Structures are given as C-alpha cells and as structure tokens.
Amino acid sequence: GSAVFRTDCVATMRILKEVLSSEATNRKIHLAITTDVQDASLPHVLSLVDRRLSVQHALATQVRLVEPLREIQQQEGTVDFLAPDLRHVIDNADSIKREYEEQPRRLSFLHGLVHDTYVSKWQLKGYPSVSRERLEELTAILNNYNLEVLISFFQEPIR
C-alpha cells in the first residue's frame, strides 16, 4: 500500500515520519518513506505566524518600556514631550503589564514553533542536525523580529 500526506507545516510532517518509522520498526515492517519539502511553502507558513509574532514582540517591548517611562514621568513631572506611542505605553501601563502576564510564554512558544519548523525543514531534506551557529542566528533574527529577514534566512542554504 501507499499513502500521501500533505501539510503546510514541515514539523508536523517530521513528527508523522518519525511515528510511522518507529511503528514500522516495532512491527518489523519494511517501510520506504520519501518526503518532498516545497521551499516555496515556507514563506506562507511563516506569514501565518507573522501577526502573532509581531503583536507579541510589540507587547514585550512595551512591557520593557513601562518602568523606564514611569521613571521619566516621576523625574520630569510630565510625559507630554514624549512621542505618542511612548505616551500610550505610560497611559496604558497597567493593562499592558496585565496582558503580558496573562500570556507570559506565548512569545517563547511562537519562537519554538519557528525554530521547530526550521529544524524540521532540514531534517526532512536529509540533514540529521542543524549547526548551533545557524540556530543562534535564527534566535537572533527572532529576537529582532522582521518577517522579510526571517524568510530570507529560511531560504538560505544550510552551512
């Protein structure tokens, strides 16, 4: 028999391949598995998480700004001279902190999802692992998030 599985998420495909291989080994069944990673689908997958990543990064940045802005407000007595986006942070500091505290792991979850997608892409292409340097580059890109830079990184050949 044969089966064809298609998904936008290469991490899902990698997990499916691992489970099928493990089950076949346990049952002593010969199983031939081939995968075809369509590199053109990866920008689409990354664009699906882009909005959530952007929102979470903006929220994390705002949270980091709350205390320094409060300090400025205390020292200067006013924040009228600040840019509107910074005044927004100070005016909504409590709700920003509350929102961040309600979902503290969301950003790391999204980073993990992108990380898994990258590793899965290369594993399905036959590379047993990805170098620590490449993963550190990916982490740096995620920490300074920009969708175009991330897509470009995904399209680079592995080193």
N, C-alpha and C positions, 0 to 999 in steps of 0.2 A: 504494500500500500504506500501511499504518499499523502502528504499534507502540505498546504501552503499557508503560511501565516504572514500577515502584513500589518504593520503598525508604524505610526509616526515616531514612536518612542523606541530608540535603539536599546535603552536599558531594559525595557520590557522584553524585547527580543532576546537579549543576552540571558536574562533570567529564564525565559522559556527554553532556550537552548541548553542551559545548564541542567534544568529539571528533566528534560527529555533524555539528555545524555546519562544522567545519574540513574534514572529509571531503567533505561536500556541496559546499563552496566549491571545493575542489581538483578535484572531478569536474564542476564546473559544473552541479550539480543543484539545482533549487529545492526547499527543504525548509522546511516550516512546523512549528515546534516550539512547543508550548504546555506550560506547567508549572503545576501547582496545588499550592502548598505548604500543607499542612494544619498550621496553627499548633498544633493540639491534639496533634500527634505529637511536637513538640519537647520537652515535659516528659518524655515517655517516653525519648527519645534521651538527654537529659541524665541521667536516672536510671540509664541503663545504664553511664555512666562515673562516677557518683557514688561508689561504693565505692572504686574505684581512686584517684580524686582525693583522697578523704578519707584513705586509707591513705598516699598519697604526701605529702600535706601534713603529716600527723602525723609521718611519718618525718623529713621535712625540719626540722620544728620540734624534734624530739628531737635531731637532729644539731647544730642551733644551740645547744642547751642543754648539750651534753656538756662543753665547755671551761669555761663559767662555773660549772657544778656541780662540776667537778673542783677549780676554784679555791676554791670554798666549802669543799669537803671538806678541802683542804690547810690552809686558814686556821683552820677550826673543829675539825678532827680527827675530826669525825663528821657524818653527814647524817641522823641519827635524827630530828631535828626537822623535816625536810622532809616535804612531802606524799608519800603513797605513789607517785603517778605520777612524781614527780621522783626519788625513791629508785630506782624501776625504771629510769629513764634512766641513772643513775650506775652501778647494778649491772650493766646490760647495755650499757654504752657501747661496748665493742669490737664486739659483734655488731651494734649499731645502725649504727655507722660502716661496718662491713663491708657490711651490707645496702645502705646508701645508695650506697657506692662501686661496688657491683655493678650498679647501675641508675641512674647519675647523670643521665641525660637523660629518664627516664620522666615526671617531673612536667612538664617543658617540652613533651614530646610530647603529653601529655594537655591541657595548656593550648592548644597549637596545634590540636588536634582540636576543642576547643570554639570557639576563635577561627574556624577554617575553617567550622564549622557556622553560626556567626552571620553571617559574611560571605556564605556561600552562600545562606542564607535570603533575605537582602535582594537579592542578585543575581538569584535566581530570581523574585523579585517585581518585577523590572524596575528596580531601583536599580543604577546602574553601580558605585557605591562606597559605602563607609560612612565617615563622618567620623572624623578622627583622635581627636576628643574622645570619641566613642562607643567606639572601640577602646581608648582609655586607661581609660575607665570599666570596660570588660569586663576589662581586665588587672587593675585594682584589685580588682574583685569576685573574680577568680580567685585573686589573692594573699591575700585574706581569705576563703577559700572557704566558701560556705554554699549548699547546693542551692536552698533556697527563694528566696534573693536572686538567684541566677543565673537561675532560671526566670522570676522576675518581670522581670528585665532583658530576657530574650528575648521576653517578651510585650508590652513597651512598644513603642509606635510609634516609627519612626525619626525623628530630628530633623535 
